[in-house]
Amino acid sequence: MTVLSELRMRPAPTGRREWDPDRRPRLLLTLAIMATLLVGANLATPLYPLLGDRLGMNHFGVSVAFAAYVMVLIAGLLLVGHWSDFIGRRAALILAGVVSLLGGVLFGTATGMGALIAGRALQGASVALATGASSAALRELLPHRPEWATRFTLLVSAGGVAAGPVIGGLLSLLPAPTLTPFLIHSVVLAALLVPLCLLKARPAISLPPPGRASKALRPRRLAVSHRARSQFWMASITGFLSFAVFGFYLSLAPTYFAGIAGTSSRPAIGLLAALALAASAVSQLTGIRGRWVVPAGLALMGTGVALIPAAGALSSVALLAVASLAAGFGQGMAFRAVFNDVAASVEAAQHAQIISTVYVITYLGSALPVLGLGAAGAAWGLAVSVTWFSAAITASCAALCGFALFRILKRA
């Protein structure tokens, strides 16, 4: 099928020669596209202090710019999260790539707050298009290894987000530090879209009857799995807390960490901001199992977050690193387990829609708490606000850990 025929949800013209590789190249290309989209969406993390000075943004302005990405991502999951079920996985990923290219260039060339928000919004839309599509594509490519499909999904998500700040900090050492990272990313993404366009796509899961294509693409209501309701809510709440922490690391943390480390080095700030996300990605490779994984992961994440303001009070970079690694590794342990539970239990026909719903709730954690933190930081200072934020997350992790333990003991 051609990309245009997929987007139109119509059969492709016959006689067209296409690249038809086996499973491994398809798997690698899917992972590479999704990772590149997430790297591009998080290149800006170490640049926020620089952008704040250049554009005159305070802590709340930075949080608004970051939240624009998250809120559009959430809206996109609701509006287009199911599109890949009809237009196909390849077409959804290609469309996401094109939108990401536009968003990156707009953000990199922004001279005012409006353009900055618009660029972030387009980046959020691209990730929304790709999230359900990539997750469903991995499950289709690994039909007999659903756990590995889930592990790859979380690994590429955490890894791409973690790599973004580090790569952004390094590329910002080149001339035009707020533009060059996005231009280089655009070249890499465009190069990946070429083989994706040439790929022989698998047919869309459910082609609508002629004349009813627009109805199939209409926004859907949030869907809660009837078969896996408890797993759904455990994954969603754990995800909300996880991404509240990640939202802090990707928005206001660079400014806070720069004060602890006593440096304005963007690569160093990007590395500090990426530690928790990198630890989360590494945890996906450990394969830690057992019924105690979820409460242990939640306890470790809560402990790590609790140590962040202590590191600030002591101006200890070492303690900050330990706190970040603990928070990230614990998050990865807990979220992988609960996400795997819900992904393996949901109805196959609604997989993309239900997983998109989990991500809607999860990504709300990156928006609402960060907006509150930004407003509090503008009013009372970042140090005080981070202390209260840390206390709230730690208490929530403790409560959810207690609930997870209750479920385990009840089953025993």
SVG drawing of the C-alpha trace seen along z (x, -y; Angstrom):
<svg xmlns="http://www.w3.org/2000/svg" viewBox="-20 -39 50 56">
<polyline fill="none" stroke="black" stroke-width="0.4" points="0.0,0.0 1.1,-3.6 1.2,-6.1 -1.5,-8.2 -3.8,-5.1 -3.3,-4.3 -4.2,-7.8 -7.3,-7.6 -8.1,-4.1 -8.4,-2.8 -6.7,0.2 -3.4,-0.6 -2.7,-0.6 -1.4,2.8 2.0,3.3 4.0,1.0 7.3,2.4 8.0,2.0 10.6,3.0 9.4,6.1 11.9,7.0 11.5,9.6 10.6,8.9 13.9,7.6 14.3,4.6 10.7,3.6 11.2,3.9 14.4,1.8 12.8,-0.9 9.8,-1.2 12.0,-1.6 14.3,-4.1 11.4,-6.3 9.8,-6.4 13.1,-7.0 14.0,-9.8 10.6,-11.5 11.0,-11.4 14.6,-12.6 13.4,-15.6 10.6,-16.4 13.1,-16.6 16.1,-18.3 14.9,-21.6 15.3,-20.4 18.8,-21.9 18.0,-24.9 15.1,-26.2 17.4,-28.4 18.9,-29.9 15.5,-30.4 14.2,-31.8 16.9,-34.5 16.6,-35.2 12.8,-35.4 12.3,-36.8 10.4,-33.7 10.0,-33.0 9.5,-29.6 5.8,-29.6 6.6,-30.5 8.9,-27.6 6.3,-25.3 3.7,-26.6 6.0,-26.0 6.6,-22.4 2.9,-21.8 1.8,-22.9 3.6,-19.8 2.0,-17.6 -1.5,-19.0 -1.5,-18.7 -0.1,-15.2 -3.0,-14.3 -5.5,-15.9 -3.9,-14.1 -4.1,-10.7 -7.9,-11.3 -8.4,-12.7 -6.0,-10.5 -4.8,-7.7 -6.9,-5.2 -6.1,-6.3 -3.4,-3.7 -6.1,-1.0 -7.6,-2.3 -4.8,-4.1 -2.2,-1.5 0.9,-1.8 3.3,-3.0 1.1,-5.9 0.6,-7.0 4.4,-7.0 5.1,-8.9 2.5,-11.5 4.0,-11.8 7.4,-12.3 6.3,-15.1 4.5,-16.9 7.6,-16.5 9.8,-18.1 7.6,-21.1 7.4,-21.4 11.2,-21.2 11.9,-23.9 9.3,-26.2 10.6,-25.8 14.2,-26.2 13.5,-29.5 11.1,-30.9 11.5,-34.5 8.6,-34.8 6.5,-32.8 3.8,-32.1 6.1,-30.4 7.7,-28.5 4.4,-27.1 3.3,-26.3 6.4,-24.4 6.0,-22.4 2.4,-21.8 3.3,-20.3 5.9,-18.1 3.2,-16.9 0.9,-16.1 3.6,-14.0 4.2,-11.9 0.5,-11.4 0.2,-10.1 3.1,-7.7 2.4,-6.4 -0.5,-4.0 0.8,-3.1 4.3,-2.1 3.0,-0.1 0.5,1.8 3.1,2.3 5.6,3.9 2.9,6.2 2.1,7.3 5.8,7.8 6.2,9.9 2.9,11.8 4.3,14.6 6.4,12.3 4.0,9.7 6.3,9.1 9.1,8.2 6.8,5.9 5.9,4.1 9.6,4.0 10.6,2.5 7.8,-0.1 8.9,-1.3 12.6,-1.0 12.4,-3.2 10.1,-5.6 12.4,-6.1 15.5,-5.8 14.4,-8.4 13.3,-10.8 16.5,-10.4 18.7,-10.8 17.0,-14.1 18.4,-16.3 21.9,-14.9 22.0,-15.2 20.4,-18.7 23.1,-19.8 25.9,-18.5 24.5,-19.9 23.9,-23.3 27.7,-23.8 27.6,-24.3 26.8,-27.8 23.2,-28.9 22.6,-26.7 18.8,-27.0 18.5,-26.2 21.3,-23.8 20.0,-20.8 16.7,-20.9 18.2,-21.2 20.4,-18.2 17.5,-16.2 15.4,-17.1 18.1,-15.7 18.2,-12.4 14.4,-12.1 14.0,-12.8 16.6,-10.1 14.6,-7.6 11.4,-8.5 12.8,-7.5 13.0,-3.7 9.7,-3.9 8.0,-5.4 9.5,-2.6 8.4,0.1 5.7,2.5 3.1,1.8 1.0,4.4 -2.7,3.8 -4.7,1.6 -6.4,3.6 -9.9,2.5 -10.7,0.7 -14.0,-1.1 -16.8,-0.6 -16.6,-3.0 -18.0,-6.4 -17.5,-5.9 -13.9,-6.8 -14.5,-10.1 -16.7,-8.3 -14.0,-5.8 -11.5,-8.6 -13.8,-10.5 -12.5,-11.1 -13.3,-8.3 -14.2,-8.5 -11.6,-7.3 -11.8,-3.5 -11.3,-1.5 -10.7,2.2 -13.5,4.3 -11.3,7.3 -8.5,5.7 -10.0,2.8 -7.8,3.2 -4.6,3.5 -5.7,0.5 -6.1,-1.8 -2.9,-0.6 -0.9,-1.3 -2.6,-4.7 -2.0,-6.0 1.6,-4.7 2.1,-6.3 0.7,-9.6 3.1,-9.7 6.0,-8.6 5.5,-11.3 5.0,-14.0 8.6,-13.2 9.7,-13.1 7.9,-16.3 9.8,-18.0 13.1,-16.6 12.4,-17.8 11.2,-21.3 12.2,-23.1 14.8,-20.7 17.6,-22.1 17.4,-25.5 17.2,-23.9 20.0,-21.5 22.2,-24.3 22.0,-26.0 23.0,-22.8 25.9,-22.1 27.0,-25.7 27.3,-25.5 25.7,-26.8 27.1,-24.1 24.3,-22.9 25.8,-19.4 26.2,-19.0 22.7,-20.2 21.3,-17.9 23.2,-14.9 21.8,-15.6 18.3,-15.9 18.7,-12.7 19.9,-10.5 16.4,-9.5 15.2,-8.8 18.3,-6.8 17.9,-4.7 14.3,-4.0 15.5,-2.8 18.2,-0.6 15.6,1.0 13.7,2.2 16.7,4.4 17.1,6.1 14.1,8.3 13.4,8.1 10.4,10.2 8.3,11.2 5.2,10.2 7.1,7.6 8.4,5.7 5.6,3.0 5.7,2.1 9.5,2.2 9.7,0.0 7.2,-2.5 9.1,-2.6 12.4,-3.2 10.9,-6.0 9.4,-7.7 12.7,-7.5 14.6,-9.0 12.2,-11.9 12.4,-12.6 16.2,-13.0 16.0,-15.7 15.3,-18.7 17.9,-17.2 20.5,-17.4 19.4,-21.0 19.8,-21.9 23.3,-20.3 24.3,-21.5 25.4,-17.9 25.7,-16.8 26.5,-13.2 23.3,-13.0 21.3,-14.4 22.7,-11.7 21.9,-9.0 18.4,-10.4 17.8,-10.6 19.1,-7.1 16.9,-5.7 13.8,-7.5 14.3,-6.5 15.2,-2.9 12.3,-2.5 9.9,-4.0 11.1,-1.7 10.6,1.4 7.1,0.4 5.8,-1.0 7.1,1.9 5.3,4.4 2.0,2.7 2.1,1.6 2.9,5.2 0.0,6.4 -2.5,4.2 -1.0,4.6 -1.2,8.4 -4.8,8.3 -6.6,5.8 -8.9,6.7 -6.9,7.1 -9.4,5.2 -9.1,2.1 -5.4,2.4 -4.3,-0.9 -7.3,-2.8 -6.9,-1.5 -3.1,-1.9 -3.7,-5.5 -6.0,-6.0 -3.4,-4.8 -1.0,-7.3 -3.6,-10.1 -3.7,-9.7 0.0,-9.1 0.9,-12.2 -1.5,-14.3 1.1,-13.8 3.6,-15.7 1.3,-18.6 -0.8,-19.4 1.8,-19.0 4.4,-20.8 2.1,-23.8 1.4,-23.9 5.1,-23.7 5.8,-26.5 3.2,-28.8 4.5,-28.1 8.0,-28.6 7.2,-32.0 5.4,-33.0 7.5,-31.5 10.8,-30.4 11.8,-27.2 13.6,-25.7 10.5,-25.9 8.2,-24.7 10.4,-21.6 10.3,-20.7 6.5,-20.6 6.4,-18.9 8.8,-16.2 6.7,-15.7 3.5,-15.3 5.1,-12.7 6.7,-10.8 3.4,-10.6 1.6,-9.4 4.2,-6.7 3.9,-5.5 0.1,-5.3 0.2,-3.4 2.9,-1.1 0.7,-0.3 -2.2,0.5 0.0,2.7 1.1,4.6 -2.5,5.0 -3.4,6.5 -0.5,9.0 -1.3,10.1 -5.0,10.4 -4.1,12.8 -1.8,14.9"/>
</svg>
